[in-house]
Amino acid sequence: MSTKIIDPHVHFFNLIEGQYLWLQGANPPTWPNLDKIKQQISAEQLIESTDFELAGLVHIEAGFDNSAPINELKWLDKHLNNIAYKAISFIQIDQDSESFERTLKNLIHPTLAGIRDITEGNDAARLLNSFCLDNLKILSHLNLHFEAQLELENIPIVKKLAYYAKQLPHLQIVINHAGLPSNIVLWQQGIELLAKNCNVAIKFSGFELLSLNNQQQITCFDIIFQHFGEQRIMFASNFPVCQINSSYNNLWHAHWGLCNSDHIWHHLSYKNAKHLYLV
């Protein structure tokens, strides 16, 4: 078994310099182990926390400064200078295309790999906005990813996202946190719709945010693997949020336990993330 991994969904927090209004504002999340989650750690400390070889990572925007997201990229330059990494930044996907393009130009940075706009719950309706297709087209032209975070059981929205994927075959779309399954029957319909598009990949992560038991999580993995195959799935941690119920090391061992061959493990823990982000 190869022990080398690339983690494509990691957050680092700097609560002194950054804003993180969602985390330290008036209504922080009521997660278990929140104090541990909020601690600032270095990439070196994360590397030392696991017996896998963390060879690279993808930092996902965490709200350092949503009014000027370039500030997060500049901070990461100093904080992640001893590990190979790429960064996913923030732009609201449904803003008018002139503003979107202007904001994106201010974000151009050697580590930038794409943007994420969380569209969970009622915010998913923003993906129906008439500006979305043009904004995604801009990302495609710049070879930048769109990281989509929404519940895939929202079938009308998923159909729209699948339409975007079909219209923009060179745009890489990455589904965050396994599409946040809750109603597994409806969620599976969303999985099947999106998996038909070869430019859609998915991360297996985020289950600490959900109410599924272990067997249901295994069922979700089996469904994802059936439809996306070994080349479009990436294991990820969602560190430090994964510490709601698991250490970083234990989470990666749980991922490894889902694989029935070293070949599949290598693709899902390293090769696919390397191909999509770090090559």
N, C-alpha and C positions, 0 to 999 in steps of 0.2 A: 504493500500500500504506500502510495506517495503521501508524505505528510505536508507537502507544500500547498498552501491555500492562498487565494486572493479573496478578500472580503469586499463585495460590491455594495454594501450598505452599512456605513458607519457614520456616527455623528461624534464630533468633538465639541465640547462646550467651553467657553471662556466667559463666565458669568460676571467677571469684573469689567471687561472691556466691551462685551456684546450686550445686546438688549434682551433677546430671548423672552419677549413679552408673554408668550404662551406658557413658559416654564416658570418664570419668576414674577409674573404680574399679579393681578388681583385674584385670578382664578386658576392657579396651577393645577395640573392633573392630580387626581387622587390615587396615584399609583403606589403600590407597595415598594419599599426600598427607594423612595424618591431621593432621599439624601445621598445615597450611594450613586444613583443615576446622575445627579447634578455635580458630582465631583469632577474637577478638571484632571485629566490624566494625559500622559504623553503617549505617542506612538510606541516608544520604547517600553513603557509600562504595559501596554496592550500586548506587544510581542512577547514579553516575559510572562504574561498571564496564561499562556497556552502552550501545550506541548506539540501543537502543530507549528509549522514554519510559515508565519505570516509574511508572504513575499510582496504583497501590494494590497492596496485598498482603494475604495471609491468613497469619498466623503460626500454625504448628502446634506444639502442645505438644512440648517437648523434654526434659522431665525436670528442670526447674529445681528443683522441690520437689514430688514426687508426694504427700507427706503433707499438703501445704497448697498446692494448685495455684493458689490465688488470688495467691500471691506472684509467680508468673510474670506474671500479668496486671498486677499493680502495677508490676513492673519494666518491662514493655513500655510502660506509660504514659509512663515517663521516656525510654525508649530510642527509641520510634517516634513522637515528637511532631511530626514534620514530613512525615508521609505518611499518606494515608487507609489504614486497615487494620482488619481484624477478627481475632479470635483464636479458635482451637480449643483448648480445655483438656482436661484428663484427668479421667475418672472410670472406675473399673472397672465395666463394663457388667453384670456378673453378680452384683453385690452385692445384698443384700436391698433391696427397694424403699424401705423407710423410711430406710435409710442413704443410698441413692442420692439420694433427694429432699432429705435434709438436707445432703448434700455439695453438691448442685447449688445450693441456696439460698445457701450460702456462696460460691458462684462468680459470682453474678449481678453483671454488670459491663457498662457500656455497649458494650464491644468484643466481648463474648462472642457467638459465632455458633453454637457447638456443642461437642461433646466427641468425643474420639477415645480408643479403647482398642484397642491393637494386639493382634490375635488371630491371629497367624501360627503355622504349625506346629501343635503339640499344643494351644496355647492357643485354637485355633479352637473346640474343644469347649465353651468357656465360652459361646459363642453359643447353645448348646442349653439353657442353664440356664433354669429355669422363671420366673426373675425378669426375664429380658431383655425380654419383650414389655411388661410393665408399665413397666419403666424407659424403654423407647423411647416408650411412650405419654406418659410425663411430658415427655420432650423435645419430642414433637409438640405437646403443649398449650402449651408455652412458645415454640413456633416456633424451636426449636434443632435443628441438624443432628446426625446421627450420621455420623461419618467412620469408615468400615470399612476396615481394613487387614488383608487376608488373601489367601491364594492361591485364586483362583477355580477352580482345578482340583480343589479339595476340594468335590466336587459335593453330598454330603449337607449340608454346612454352608451352601453357597450356596442350596440349596433352602429351608433354614430362613430365611435372610436374605430370600429372595424372598417367603416366607410373611409375614414381618414387614412387608415393603413393601406387600403386598396388604392386610393387615389394618389398616395405618395409612397410608392414602393421602395424608394431609397431612404425614407425616414425610418430610423430605428426607434421603435417604441418599446419601453421596458415597463412591465407591470410590477409595481411595488407590492411587497407583503402578500404575495400569492393571491392578490385580488380580494383580500379581506373576507374570506368565506364565513358565512353565518348560516344562511339557508343553502345547504349544499346542493340541493336539486337545482335551484335557480342559478346558483354560482356555476355549476357544471355547464349549464347552457351558455353562460358567458365565456367560460374557458373554451368551449367548442367553437364559438363564433370567432374569437380572437386567434386561436391557434391555426386557423385556416390561412392566416397571413404570415408568410415566412419572415417578415420584418418585425414581428412582435416576439419579444422574449419575456421571461417572467422570473422573478426572484422568489425563492422559497424562504420566507422570513416573516416576522411580525406576529407569530402566533401567541406571544405573550399578551398581545392586545385583544385577543379574541377569547371566546368562551368554549372552544372546542376541546374535548378530551383527547387523550393521546391516540386512541384508535381512530377518531375522526380526523386527526391531523395526518395519520398514515393514509387514510382513505383519500384525503385531499392530494397528498403527494402522488399516490398511484394514479389518480385522475389526471393530474398535471403531466406526469410522465407519459401516460398513454397518448395524450394529445400534443404535447410540445416536444417530446423526445429528448434524447440526451444532449442535443446541441443548443437548445434554447431555454434551458433552465439553469439558474445559478443559486447555489446555496449562499445565504447571507445571514448576518447576525442581528442587524438593527441595534448594535451596541451604541450607547450603554443601556438603552431601553429594555433590552433582553433581560437585564438584571432584575426586572420585576419578578421573575421566577427561575432564573438560571444564571450560572456563571458563564462567562465567555467560553471557557474551555469545555464545559459540559455541553453547551449548545452545539459546538462543532462535533463533538463525539456523537451527539444525537443525530446530526446530519449524516455522519459517516454510517451510522447504524441503519439508515434507510436504503443504502446501496447494496446490491447483491453481487457487485463485481468491482474490482479496482479500476477497471476501465470507466465505468459509469461515475464512480467517485471522482476520478481525475477530471472528467469533463465538468461535473457540476460544482466542484470545489475550487477549480483552478482554470482549466483551459477555456471555458466559455467566457468567464469574466475577463481573462487576458485578451481574448479575441475582441470582445465588445468594447473594452475600455482602454487597455494599456498597450496595444500594438500600434 
